[in-house]
């Protein structure tokens, strides 16, 4: 772990503490850094999935016990939602 001294905007720190539910400045800063790292990792995962062509045709018939859902427009709908 690295120990640093840094000036931090108190309003931003308080807002982050409230959102993250942390009790101390150190915990708040570490939680905020962790959240940013997770967001980056999630973007990398989404980008990897975006490189794979998915075929959801026949998805209704693929599920057992009649519980299938039509996922044929899933990719198209997801791309449309991201553009909005």
mmCIF file of the C-alpha atoms, coordinates in Angstrom:
data_MODEL
# 
_entry.id   MODEL 
# 
loop_
_atom_site.group_PDB 
_atom_site.id 
_atom_site.type_symbol 
_atom_site.label_atom_id 
_atom_site.label_alt_id 
_atom_site.label_comp_id 
_atom_site.label_asym_id 
_atom_site.label_entity_id 
_atom_site.label_seq_id 
_atom_site.pdbx_PDB_ins_code 
_atom_site.Cartn_x 
_atom_site.Cartn_y 
_atom_site.Cartn_z 
_atom_site.occupancy 
_atom_site.B_iso_or_equiv 
_atom_site.pdbx_formal_charge 
_atom_site.auth_seq_id 
_atom_site.auth_comp_id 
_atom_site.auth_asym_id 
_atom_site.auth_atom_id 
_atom_site.pdbx_PDB_model_num 
ATOM 1  C CA . UNK A 1 1  ? 0.000   0.000   0.000   1.00 0.00 ? 1  UNK A CA 1 
ATOM 2  C CA . UNK A 1 2  ? 1.245   3.470   -0.857  1.00 0.00 ? 2  UNK A CA 1 
ATOM 3  C CA . UNK A 1 3  ? 1.047   6.285   1.663   1.00 0.00 ? 3  UNK A CA 1 
ATOM 4  C CA . UNK A 1 4  ? 0.534   9.758   0.179   1.00 0.00 ? 4  UNK A CA 1 
ATOM 5  C CA . UNK A 1 5  ? -0.395  13.239  1.286   1.00 0.00 ? 5  UNK A CA 1 
ATOM 6  C CA . UNK A 1 6  ? -2.851  14.945  -1.013  1.00 0.00 ? 6  UNK A CA 1 
ATOM 7  C CA . UNK A 1 7  ? -5.206  17.911  -0.931  1.00 0.00 ? 7  UNK A CA 1 
ATOM 8  C CA . UNK A 1 8  ? -8.780  16.778  -1.530  1.00 0.00 ? 8  UNK A CA 1 
ATOM 9  C CA . UNK A 1 9  ? -11.889 18.838  -2.220  1.00 0.00 ? 9  UNK A CA 1 
ATOM 10 C CA . UNK A 1 10 ? -13.917 18.505  0.993   1.00 0.00 ? 10 UNK A CA 1 
ATOM 11 C CA . UNK A 1 11 ? -17.305 18.795  -0.728  1.00 0.00 ? 11 UNK A CA 1 
ATOM 12 C CA . UNK A 1 12 ? -16.433 16.022  -3.174  1.00 0.00 ? 12 UNK A CA 1 
ATOM 13 C CA . UNK A 1 13 ? -15.081 13.871  -0.368  1.00 0.00 ? 13 UNK A CA 1 
ATOM 14 C CA . UNK A 1 14 ? -18.250 14.336  1.683   1.00 0.00 ? 14 UNK A CA 1 
ATOM 15 C CA . UNK A 1 15 ? -20.427 13.580  -1.346  1.00 0.00 ? 15 UNK A CA 1 
ATOM 16 C CA . UNK A 1 16 ? -18.415 10.435  -2.103  1.00 0.00 ? 16 UNK A CA 1 
ATOM 17 C CA . UNK A 1 17 ? -18.595 9.349   1.536   1.00 0.00 ? 17 UNK A CA 1 
ATOM 18 C CA . UNK A 1 18 ? -22.375 9.696   1.449   1.00 0.00 ? 18 UNK A CA 1 
ATOM 19 C CA . UNK A 1 19 ? -22.734 7.748   -1.817  1.00 0.00 ? 19 UNK A CA 1 
ATOM 20 C CA . UNK A 1 20 ? -20.261 5.032   -0.849  1.00 0.00 ? 20 UNK A CA 1 
ATOM 21 C CA . UNK A 1 21 ? -21.424 4.718   2.742   1.00 0.00 ? 21 UNK A CA 1 
ATOM 22 C CA . UNK A 1 22 ? -17.904 4.926   4.151   1.00 0.00 ? 22 UNK A CA 1 
ATOM 23 C CA . UNK A 1 23 ? -16.927 6.210   7.591   1.00 0.00 ? 23 UNK A CA 1 
ATOM 24 C CA . UNK A 1 24 ? -13.447 7.641   7.117   1.00 0.00 ? 24 UNK A CA 1 
ATOM 25 C CA . UNK A 1 25 ? -11.562 9.703   4.576   1.00 0.00 ? 25 UNK A CA 1 
ATOM 26 C CA . UNK A 1 26 ? -9.180  6.832   3.880   1.00 0.00 ? 26 UNK A CA 1 
ATOM 27 C CA . UNK A 1 27 ? -12.031 4.372   3.366   1.00 0.00 ? 27 UNK A CA 1 
ATOM 28 C CA . UNK A 1 28 ? -13.825 6.843   1.094   1.00 0.00 ? 28 UNK A CA 1 
ATOM 29 C CA . UNK A 1 29 ? -10.793 7.466   -1.097  1.00 0.00 ? 29 UNK A CA 1 
ATOM 30 C CA . UNK A 1 30 ? -10.003 3.744   -1.339  1.00 0.00 ? 30 UNK A CA 1 
ATOM 31 C CA . UNK A 1 31 ? -13.634 2.893   -2.153  1.00 0.00 ? 31 UNK A CA 1 
ATOM 32 C CA . UNK A 1 32 ? -13.767 5.600   -4.829  1.00 0.00 ? 32 UNK A CA 1 
ATOM 33 C CA . UNK A 1 33 ? -10.541 4.363   -6.422  1.00 0.00 ? 33 UNK A CA 1 
ATOM 34 C CA . UNK A 1 34 ? -11.857 0.804   -6.305  1.00 0.00 ? 34 UNK A CA 1 
ATOM 35 C CA . UNK A 1 35 ? -15.117 1.867   -7.966  1.00 0.00 ? 35 UNK A CA 1 
ATOM 36 C CA . UNK A 1 36 ? -13.211 3.548   -10.799 1.00 0.00 ? 36 UNK A CA 1 
ATOM 37 C CA . UNK A 1 37 ? -11.042 0.468   -11.289 1.00 0.00 ? 37 UNK A CA 1 
ATOM 38 C CA . UNK A 1 38 ? -14.143 -1.766  -11.393 1.00 0.00 ? 38 UNK A CA 1 
ATOM 39 C CA . UNK A 1 39 ? -15.802 0.537   -13.916 1.00 0.00 ? 39 UNK A CA 1 
ATOM 40 C CA . UNK A 1 40 ? -12.754 0.280   -16.175 1.00 0.00 ? 40 UNK A CA 1 
ATOM 41 C CA . UNK A 1 41 ? -12.733 -3.502  -15.840 1.00 0.00 ? 41 UNK A CA 1 
ATOM 42 C CA . UNK A 1 42 ? -16.452 -3.643  -16.678 1.00 0.00 ? 42 UNK A CA 1 
ATOM 43 C CA . UNK A 1 43 ? -15.882 -1.536  -19.796 1.00 0.00 ? 43 UNK A CA 1 
ATOM 44 C CA . UNK A 1 44 ? -13.160 -3.966  -20.893 1.00 0.00 ? 44 UNK A CA 1 
ATOM 45 C CA . UNK A 1 45 ? -15.522 -6.913  -20.391 1.00 0.00 ? 45 UNK A CA 1 
ATOM 46 C CA . UNK A 1 46 ? -18.293 -5.205  -22.361 1.00 0.00 ? 46 UNK A CA 1 
ATOM 47 C CA . UNK A 1 47 ? -15.830 -4.383  -25.146 1.00 0.00 ? 47 UNK A CA 1 
ATOM 48 C CA . UNK A 1 48 ? -14.764 -8.038  -25.277 1.00 0.00 ? 48 UNK A CA 1 
ATOM 49 C CA . UNK A 1 49 ? -18.381 -9.180  -25.580 1.00 0.00 ? 49 UNK A CA 1 
ATOM 50 C CA . UNK A 1 50 ? -18.928 -6.584  -28.277 1.00 0.00 ? 50 UNK A CA 1 
ATOM 51 C CA . UNK A 1 51 ? -16.311 -8.373  -30.384 1.00 0.00 ? 51 UNK A CA 1 
ATOM 52 C CA . UNK A 1 52 ? -18.294 -11.636 -30.345 1.00 0.00 ? 52 UNK A CA 1 
ATOM 53 C CA . UNK A 1 53 ? -21.220 -12.163 -32.693 1.00 0.00 ? 53 UNK A CA 1 
ATOM 54 C CA . UNK A 1 54 ? -24.164 -13.587 -30.784 1.00 0.00 ? 54 UNK A CA 1 
ATOM 55 C CA . UNK A 1 55 ? -26.952 -15.583 -32.396 1.00 0.00 ? 55 UNK A CA 1 
ATOM 56 C CA . UNK A 1 56 ? -30.115 -15.611 -30.317 1.00 0.00 ? 56 UNK A CA 1 
ATOM 57 C CA . UNK A 1 57 ? -32.381 -16.912 -33.078 1.00 0.00 ? 57 UNK A CA 1 
ATOM 58 C CA . UNK A 1 58 ? -34.435 -19.851 -31.884 1.00 0.00 ? 58 UNK A CA 1 
ATOM 59 C CA . UNK A 1 59 ? -34.049 -18.757 -28.273 1.00 0.00 ? 59 UNK A CA 1 
ATOM 60 C CA . UNK A 1 60 ? -37.727 -19.368 -27.541 1.00 0.00 ? 60 UNK A CA 1 
ATOM 61 C CA . UNK A 1 61 ? -37.439 -23.027 -28.488 1.00 0.00 ? 61 UNK A CA 1 
ATOM 62 C CA . UNK A 1 62 ? -34.089 -23.477 -26.736 1.00 0.00 ? 62 UNK A CA 1 
ATOM 63 C CA . UNK A 1 63 ? -35.423 -23.183 -23.180 1.00 0.00 ? 63 UNK A CA 1 
ATOM 64 C CA . UNK A 1 64 ? -37.053 -26.101 -21.408 1.00 0.00 ? 64 UNK A CA 1 
ATOM 65 C CA . UNK A 1 65 ? -40.523 -26.189 -19.846 1.00 0.00 ? 65 UNK A CA 1 
ATOM 66 C CA . UNK A 1 66 ? -41.880 -23.471 -22.134 1.00 0.00 ? 66 UNK A CA 1 
ATOM 67 C CA . UNK A 1 67 ? -40.082 -20.720 -20.244 1.00 0.00 ? 67 UNK A CA 1 
ATOM 68 C CA . UNK A 1 68 ? -38.134 -19.429 -23.217 1.00 0.00 ? 68 UNK A CA 1 
ATOM 69 C CA . UNK A 1 69 ? -37.839 -15.799 -24.150 1.00 0.00 ? 69 UNK A CA 1 
ATOM 70 C CA . UNK A 1 70 ? -37.364 -14.325 -27.576 1.00 0.00 ? 70 UNK A CA 1 
ATOM 71 C CA . UNK A 1 71 ? -33.845 -12.901 -27.453 1.00 0.00 ? 71 UNK A CA 1 
ATOM 72 C CA . UNK A 1 72 ? -33.484 -12.449 -31.199 1.00 0.00 ? 72 UNK A CA 1 
ATOM 73 C CA . UNK A 1 73 ? -33.477 -8.630  -30.881 1.00 0.00 ? 73 UNK A CA 1 
ATOM 74 C CA . UNK A 1 74 ? -31.362 -8.497  -27.716 1.00 0.00 ? 74 UNK A CA 1 
ATOM 75 C CA . UNK A 1 75 ? -28.147 -7.354  -29.390 1.00 0.00 ? 75 UNK A CA 1 
ATOM 76 C CA . UNK A 1 76 ? -29.916 -4.813  -31.576 1.00 0.00 ? 76 UNK A CA 1 
ATOM 77 C CA . UNK A 1 77 ? -31.909 -3.444  -28.642 1.00 0.00 ? 77 UNK A CA 1 
ATOM 78 C CA . UNK A 1 78 ? -28.799 -3.185  -26.447 1.00 0.00 ? 78 UNK A CA 1 
ATOM 79 C CA . UNK A 1 79 ? -26.891 -1.285  -29.100 1.00 0.00 ? 79 UNK A CA 1 
ATOM 80 C CA . UNK A 1 80 ? -29.869 1.059   -29.547 1.00 0.00 ? 80 UNK A CA 1 
ATOM 81 C CA . UNK A 1 81 ? -30.089 1.718   -25.812 1.00 0.00 ? 81 UNK A CA 1 
ATOM 82 C CA . UNK A 1 82 ? -26.383 2.560   -25.663 1.00 0.00 ? 82 UNK A CA 1 
ATOM 83 C CA . UNK A 1 83 ? -26.766 5.094   -28.439 1.00 0.00 ? 83 UNK A CA 1 
ATOM 84 C CA . UNK A 1 84 ? -29.596 6.915   -26.678 1.00 0.00 ? 84 UNK A CA 1 
# 
